[in-house]
Amino acid sequence: MAELEHEIKALIVDACMLDDVSPDEIDSDEAIFVKGLGLDSIDALEIAMAIEKRFGVKIKASDDEKRTIFSSVRNLAAYVDANRA
């Protein structure tokens, strides 16, 4: 799972053009939005599209589930791991 988390961190850095952040600086349990990395809903869309393209996993969930899935890299990695072919 650590390898998948690192891959997702790199994907977040690329998709959101975080030039001043390296994947190694992102804590897997840190909040991705508002606090933590400080990303917004546009960034969430970019991340979701990048995950679908990279892993073939489309994030179709209710708003409450999306909040949980996108709450941290660890949760996002667990969702991708459970839903990829």
C-alpha positions as CSV (number, residue, x, y, z in Angstrom):
1,M,0.0,0.0,0.0
2,A,2.9,2.4,0.7
3,E,3.9,2.2,-3.0
4,L,0.4,3.1,-4.1
5,E,0.2,6.0,-1.6
6,H,3.5,7.3,-3.0
7,E,2.1,7.0,-6.6
8,I,-1.0,8.9,-5.6
9,K,1.1,11.6,-3.9
10,A,3.0,12.1,-7.1
11,L,-0.2,12.1,-9.1
12,I,-1.6,14.9,-6.7
13,V,1.5,16.9,-7.2
14,D,1.3,16.6,-10.9
15,A,-2.4,17.0,-11.3
16,C,-2.6,20.1,-9.1
17,M,0.7,21.5,-10.3
18,L,2.1,21.8,-6.8
19,D,5.5,23.0,-7.9
20,D,6.6,23.8,-4.3
21,V,5.7,20.4,-2.9
22,S,7.3,17.0,-3.4
23,P,5.5,13.7,-3.0
24,D,7.8,12.9,-0.1
25,E,6.6,15.9,1.9
26,I,3.0,14.8,1.9
27,D,1.9,12.9,5.0
28,S,-0.4,10.0,4.1
29,D,-2.8,10.9,6.9
30,E,-2.7,14.6,6.3
31,A,-5.8,16.4,5.1
32,I,-5.8,17.0,1.4
33,F,-8.3,19.8,1.2
34,V,-8.7,23.1,3.1
35,K,-6.2,22.3,5.9
36,G,-3.2,20.2,5.1
37,L,-2.4,20.7,1.4
38,G,-5.1,23.4,1.1
39,L,-6.6,22.1,-2.1
40,D,-10.1,23.0,-3.3
41,S,-13.0,21.4,-5.3
42,I,-11.3,22.2,-8.7
43,D,-8.3,20.3,-7.5
44,A,-10.5,17.4,-6.4
45,L,-11.9,17.2,-9.9
46,E,-8.3,17.2,-11.3
47,I,-7.3,14.4,-8.9
48,A,-10.4,12.3,-9.7
49,M,-9.8,12.6,-13.4
50,A,-6.1,11.7,-13.0
51,I,-7.0,8.7,-10.9
52,E,-9.5,7.5,-13.5
53,K,-6.9,7.9,-16.2
54,R,-4.0,6.3,-14.3
55,F,-5.8,3.5,-12.4
56,G,-9.1,3.1,-14.3
57,V,-11.0,3.9,-11.1
58,K,-13.9,6.2,-11.4
59,I,-15.0,7.8,-8.1
60,K,-18.7,7.6,-8.1
61,A,-19.9,8.1,-4.5
62,S,-22.2,10.2,-2.5
63,D,-21.0,13.5,-1.1
64,D,-20.4,12.0,2.3
65,E,-18.4,9.1,0.8
66,K,-16.3,11.5,-1.3
67,R,-15.4,13.5,1.8
68,T,-14.1,10.3,3.4
69,I,-12.4,9.1,0.2
70,F,-10.6,12.4,-0.4
71,S,-9.9,13.1,3.3
72,S,-6.3,11.8,3.1
73,V,-3.9,10.1,0.7
74,R,-4.3,6.9,2.8
75,N,-8.1,6.8,2.3
76,L,-7.7,7.6,-1.4
77,A,-5.2,4.8,-1.9
78,A,-7.5,2.4,0.0
79,Y,-10.4,3.3,-2.3
80,V,-8.2,2.9,-5.5
81,D,-6.8,-0.4,-4.3
82,A,-10.3,-1.8,-3.5
83,N,-11.8,-0.6,-6.8
84,R,-9.2,-1.1,-9.5
85,A,-9.5,-4.1,-11.9
